């Protein structure tokens, strides 16, 4: 009996009963065998050696757990294990296919797609064009153009982006075989449609370029260049590369320089222009069947990303990477999409794909480090930054990033070293340098080096006098030391007006009223601060003090207890709050 048959009898019941069975393993025997460890029902299922027998249930259930927690790499492996046990299951195959796509295992996904599409008609439950697309792209990857031509016919029109994909894929399969007439006939519907002509003309230019029809390709490129600014700079780069291959480097330079102005010195266009001038070719030549189709999927992924469909973008990026695995832009966007859906582990894997020495490596490495930290491994992120500093010891970005992580981890002494390295390297102080003085000032203040901290904070304030963070931090630090009370009050009020919903700034404004004896006003603003930041120990402690001063003793103790539950930053603050709860404010202080 296949798993599909079991599914028809009740998948929900199977899922629940299997989970219960896994939890109760070993409980039935009255005396366990010697040296046998009874699994705990609270143990993570991913740590269990599930493959104890040729049963589809365990890998499938664990695969479902992994899928629901977005552990795509784990889910893909488990679904594949389940499929090996029950190779006839369409139900498992579809899920294995999708997780293999998400995990970036496209060659295996194409194998599963082939298996699904070879099923007898009565067993098919597949209607998703994604399976057909993967099957088509496998033919492109293998350069099996006749197979690609045949497989495109199975792609259903008027479904998703098929109205764009079908003619372009079909035409490329013909162009790859040198069949210009058939390729042109396939592209004719797009070229005749005013809404699609620009896109169609772009890809027709690539195909003419690929087939060596240089004059016709130039005509198509020039028609594109005559239009308004397009959605991508790729046709410009492809056209320039054609001119270089025809021996006219001067014309290529002129073209690239002209369009650099049109695209406001687009970084990618400038980078590729330099590369063409130096090496004679771009990093990614899109006028080939595989690169051209990969570029098309990157375009579609970008549209999904703009529309907020992040995982849809990931799918199209994976398809693009299947054909062009060395295109850095794919992995930068892919990592960004995974970050947006809250999956930093997969984001880190995407960024790690970009190799050292490539133009995008520096940005990718910083994003990789950020994703590693977001995934919970702060020390690894610190170690990665230190490794990068060995190779780039003068990098301001690396020193600042490492300083920021160390500061956020309360490792203020180490953070100060990196901030100081950046400051000492400044040849002149500019407005944009305010932040580095601000964060070093924070570290120095937390280290008890107030005179140095005050100097840095005042420099930051002079460089960026309207920044709410600087106004609040400097003003609060002065208030906490009984200095410049009136000026501090004005600064914090200015900060609060700029950010009325910032609980920490509102707390500072309430606290300045407390320190100047206006306890009623202090309660008003501190209550608002607690509503904005309900779990901050310091803010709750401040409100407790203000309640006590206005005679609301029960509420004061409640607030102090909540401050304890919220986790005070220092042991000194914890002990002070405990004394206030026991003895009251005056006796505790």
N, C-alpha and C positions, 0 to 999 in steps of 0.2 A: 504494500500500500504506500503510495507516494505521499509526500508532505502536503501536496495540494488536496488529496482526498481527506487527510486529517483536518486541513483547514476548513473544508466544507462541513465537517462535523462539529466545528466550534473552536476557532482559534483562541478566543478569549478564555475559554475554560482550560485549554491546553496550556496557555501562558501562565495562568494563575496556579494550576496544579503543578506545573514544572518548577515554578519558583518555590512553592511550598516544599516540594520534594527535595530541592537543592538545600533548603534551610534545615530539613529534618534528617539529612543523611547521617546514618550512624546511630540514630535514636532508637531504632527498632530492636537491636540486639541487646540482650540482657548483660552480656559480658563481652566487652570489646577484646579483639585479639591482642596479644602482647605487642608492644611497641606501636600500636595503631593510634593515630591521633584523630579524634573526632572533630570534624570541621565545625567552627562556630557559626551560628546563623547570622552573626553580625560581621563576619569577615567579608572583605570585598570580593565579589564574584570574579573580578578580573585577575585575582591572584590564585584562583583555584585551578588545579590541573583538571580541566573539564573533560578531556578526551580519554575517558576511562573505558569506553566501549564505542562500537560503531553505531552511535545513536545521533540522529540529527537534532534532537531536542536541545541538548546542552549548548552546542555552539550557536544554534539559532537564538536561544533565549539570551545568551551573553552578547550576541551580536546586536540584539534589539536594545539591550541596556546601553551598549556603546553608541549605537545610533542615536538614541534619545539624549545622550549627553554630548553629542557632536564629536565623539572620538572617532573620526572617520578612518584613520589608519587602522585602529583596532577593529572597528566594525567591518571594514573591508576584508581583513584577514579571516575573521570569524564567519562571515557570510560565505566566503570562498570555501572554508572548511565544511560548512553545512552543505554547500552545493556539491562538493566531492562525494559526500555520503549519499545525497539524494540528487543525482544529476538530472533527473527528469522534472524537477520542480520549477515551474515557471515563476511561482510565487517567490521562491528564494532567489532565483536567477535575477529577477528584476531588482531586488534589493541589493544583491551583490553588485550588479552593474552600476547602480547609482552611487554606492559607497566607494567603489573603485574609481569612479569619475572624481568624486570629491577628494579622494586621497591622492589623485594624480597618477594612478596606475592604469594608464590609458590602453596599453597593449593588452593587458588582461581584460579590461572592459570591452575592447573590441572582440576578443574571443568569446566573451559571454554574449555580446550582441549577435555574433554570428550564430551562436547556439540558439538564442531566442528566435531569430528570424528563420531558422531551419525547422522549427517546430511544425507539425502538421496543422492545417488550418483550424481543425476543431479544438486544438489545444492553445491557440494563440489568444492571449489577452493583451497583447502589446499594441498600443496605438500611438505611443509617444514617438515623435520624429527624432528625438535625441538618439534612440537606439539605431535608427536608420542612418543618421548623420555619422555616428561613430563607425558604422560599417563602411560608409562611403570614404571617410577619412583614412581608414586603414588601407584602402586601395590606393589613395593618394600617397600615403607614406611609403607603400611598397612600390610606387610608380607603375602600378598595374592599371593603365589608363583605360583599357577596354572594360575591365571589371568596374572601374569607377563610372564609366559611361552607363553601364547596365544598372548599377546600384542606384544612381541618381534617379532613375525611372521609378524606383519604389518610394521616393520621397513625396508625400502627399502635399499638393498645392493648397494655398489659402489656409495654412495652418502655421501660426507663429510667423517666423521670418522666411518661410519657405518660398514666398513669392520673390524674395531677393536671392536666397541661397540656391534654389533649383537652377535658374538660368546661368548663374555665375559658375557653379560647380560643373554643370553640363558643358558650358563653353570651355572651361579650363581643361576638361577631359579631352575635348577635341583639339584644343590648341596644343596640348602636350603631345598629340600625335601628328601635329603639323597640318591639321584639317581646318584651314582658315575659313572656308565657306560654311562648314557646319558650325564652327564656333561663332561666326557672325550671325547665323540664323538663330542660334540659341540666345544670343544677346539682343536680338532685334526687339523683343517686347519691352525690355528695359529702356533701350535707346529711343523707342518711340513714345514712351510715357514721360511727359514733361516733369512729373514728380520724381522720377527715378533716373532721368537722363544723366545727371551729373555723376551719380554713383556708377551707372552703367558705363559711361564714357571713360571714367577712371580705370575700371577693370578691363575694358576693351583696349585701352592704351597699353596696359601692362601685358596683355596677351599679344598684341602686335609687336611690342618690344621683345617679348620672349621668342616669338616666331621669326625674328630677324627682319620684320617689315619696318625698317627704320623710318622711312619717309612717312608712311601712314601713321606710325606711332608718334612721330613728331607733330603731325597735324592734330592728332587727338590730344596730345599733351598741351599744345598751344591753345586749343579750344578751351581746355580746362583752365589754363592760366589766365585766359581772357575773362573768365567769370569772376564774380565777387569772391572774396576770401572764402576758401573752402574749409571743410571740417577737419582736414588733416593736411600735414605738410609732406606726406609720403610721395604724392605725385611729383612734387617739385624735386625731391631728392632722386627719384627714379629717372626723371627727365634729365637732370644734370649728369647722372651716371651714364645714361645713353650717349650724351654729348661727349663725355670723356672717352667712352669706348670707340666713338667715331673719330677721336683724335682732336677734338676741339675743347681743350681744357679752359681756354680763355672765355668761351661762350658759357661754359658751365659755371665758372666763377662769377661772371656777370649775372647769370640767372639767379644764383643763390644769394648774391648780394642784394639784388633788387627785391627779392621776396623776403629777405630778412627784415627789411623795413616794413613791408606789408604785414608781417606777422609779429611786429613789435619785438624783434630780436628774440624770437622763440628759442629757448635753450636747446631743445633737441635739434632744431634746424641749424643753429650755429655750430653745435657739436659735430653734426654730420657734414657740414660745409668744410670744417677744418679737417675732418677725417678724409674727405674726398680730395682736398687739396694736397694732403700729405701722403696718402696711400693710393689714391686713384680709385677708391671704391668705398661705398657706404658700409655701415655695420650690418645692415639687413637689406638685401636686395629683394624688393617685393614683386618684381616682374618675373616670377617663376611660379609654377603651379602650387607648390607647397607653401612658399612664403606668401604668395598672393592670397591664398585661402586662409592662411593663418592670420594675416592682417585683417581680413574681412571679419573673422571671429573676434579679434581684438576690438574692432569697431563696434560690433554688436554688444560685446561685454561692456564697453564704455557707455553705451546707451542704457543698458540695464542698471549700471552703477548710478548714472544720473537720475534714473527713475526710482532709485531706492531699493531695487531688487538685488541685494548684495549676493545672495547665493546663486541667483540666476546668472549674475556676472561671473561668479567663480566657475560655473559649468562651462560657459563659453571661453573663458580664459584657459581652462584645462584642455578644451578642444584645440585652441590655438597653439598651446604648448606641445601638443602631440605632434604637430607638423613642424614647429620651430622652437625646439626646446632651449635654444640659446638666446632668446629674445628677452632682455632684462626687463623691459617695460611690462611684460606680462606678469612677472612675479612681484614687481612693485605694486601694481594694481591689485593683484590677488591677495597679497599680504594685507593691504588696506581693507579689502572686503572682509577678510576673516577677522580683522580687528573690530570692524563695525558690528559684526554679529557676535562679538564676545568670545572668540576662539583664538586666544593668543598663541596656543601651541601650534595650530596649523599656520598662523601668520608667520611665526618664527621659521617654520619649515620652508615657507615660500621665500622669505627674504634670504635664507641661508643658501638658496639655489644660485644666487648671483655670485659669480666668482671674483676673487681678488684680482685687481688689475683692470677690470672692466670699468667703463665710465660711470656706471651707476653703483659701483661697489660701496663708496663712502656713505651715500644716503641709505643704501640697503642695510649696511652694517649697523648704522645707528637705529634704524627701525627694528632690525633683528634684536638688538640689545634691549630696546624698549619692550618688545613683545616677550622676550625671555623674562624680564622683570614683571610684566603684567601676569605672566603665567605662574609667578610665585617664587622664582629663583633669583632673588636680588644679588646674592653673592656671585653667582655665575655671570650676571650682567656686569658687576664690578670687575670681575676677572677678565671678561672680554674687552672692556674698555682699557684696562691696563695693558692687555696684549696689543691693542691698537696703538697705544701711546708709545710702545717700544718702537714701532715702525714710523710713527708720526709724533715725535716728542714735543713739537712746537704747535700742535693743533689746538687752536683756541676752542673749537667746538668740542673736541674730546675732553679737554680739561674742564670746561664748563659743565658738560653733561655728567662727568664723573663727580664733580663737586656737588651738583644738584642731587644726585642719588645719595651720596654720603651725607649731605645735609638732611635729607628727608629721613635717613636712617639714624639721625641724631649723632652721627660721627663727625662732630663739628671741627675737631682739630685737623682731621684728614681733609675735610672739605676746604678748610681755609687755605691749606697748602696749594690746592689746585686753583682756587680763585686768585690767590696771590701771584701765581705763575702767570695767569692771564693779565692781571693788572700791571705787573712789572714789565710786560712785553709791550704795553701801550706806548706808542711814540707821541701821541696826543690824545686828549680826552674829548670824546664826542658825545652828543646827546644820547646816542644809542648805547653808550657804555654804562648808563645808569644802573642797569640790572646787575652787573657784576659787582659794583660797589654795594648795592642793596643787599645781595645775598651774602657777601662777605661780612657786611655789617651785622646781619642776623647771627651768623656763626660766632663772631667775636662777642656779641652781646650775650649769647648763650654760654660762652666760655668764661664770662665774668670780666672780660676786657673792655669795660664800658667806654673808656676814653677813646680807644681806637675805633670801637663800634660806632660811637656818636659821630666821629669824623666821617666815616664811610657813609653813614645814613644821611648826613647833611650834604655830602657830595651828590648822592643819589637824588636827594630832594632838589638840589640846585639844578641838576641836569634834566630832571623830569618833575617839575613842581606840582603837577596836577594828578600824579598817580595816586589812587586811593590806597594802595598797599604801602607805599612809602609814607604817606601822610599818617596812616593808622599806626604803623609800626614805630615810627619815630615819636609820634605824639604819645602813644601808650607807654613807650619806654621812659619818656620824660615824666609822665604822670606817675608811673610806678615808683619813680625815685623822688617824687615831690618837686620836680623841676619844671619851670616854664608852664605853669598850669593854664594860664589864660591862652597862651599861644597854642598849647596842646589841644585845648578844647576847641579852638577854631579849626585846627587842622583836622581833627577827628570828625567834627561836624561837616567839614567840606568833603571828607572821604565818605561819610554816611549819605550825604546828598547825592553823591555820584553813584553809590551802590546801596540803595535803601534796603535791599533784600539780603545783604551780607551779614550773617549772624555774628561774625567775629568783630567786624567794625561796629555794629550796633552794641555789642558787649563793651567795647572800648568807650563808646559814648556814654553808656550807662554807668560805667565805672568811674569816669571823670566826674559825673554828678555825685556819685557815692563819696569819692575822696574830697569833694568840696562841700560835703554835708547836706546836699539836696537829696535826701533818701527817697522821697516820694517819686521824684523824677527818675532816680536810679532804678526803682522798682519797675516803672513804666517801660523803660528801654531794655532792662535786663529780662523782663518777661517776654518781650518781643524777640530778644536774642535767643532765648531758650526755645521759643517756637520755631525759629529758623535753624537752630543747631541743637536739637534736643538731647544729644548724647555726648556733648563736650563737657568734660569734668570741670574745667576752669569756669566756664560760663554758668553752670549749675551752682558751683561754689559761690560765685559772685552774687547770684540771685538769693542764695541762702543767707548771705551776710546782709543783703539789703532788707530782706524780710525781717530778720532779727532786729534791725535798727528801727523798723516801723512797728515793732511789737507783734509781728505775726510769727510767734515762736514755733508753733507746730509745723507750719509750712516751711520754716527755715530748716528744721531738722529733716523734714522730708526731702528738701532740695539737696541738703548735704549728703544724705544717704544715696540719693540718685547720682550725685557727683562721684561717690565711692564706687558705685556699680559701673560707672562709665569709664573707670580706669584713669586715675590721675597720672600726669606725665612723670612726676618725681615721687620718691618715697617721702620726701619732706612734706609735699602737699598732702599726701595720703594721711600722714600722722597728724597734720594740722586739722584736717577735716574730721578725723576720728575724735580729737580732743574737743572740737566744737560740738560735735554730736553729744558727747558725754557731759561736758561742763558748761556749754554755752559760749557765745562769742567772746565776751570780755575776759572770762577766766582762761579760755583757751589761748588767747593772744597775750 
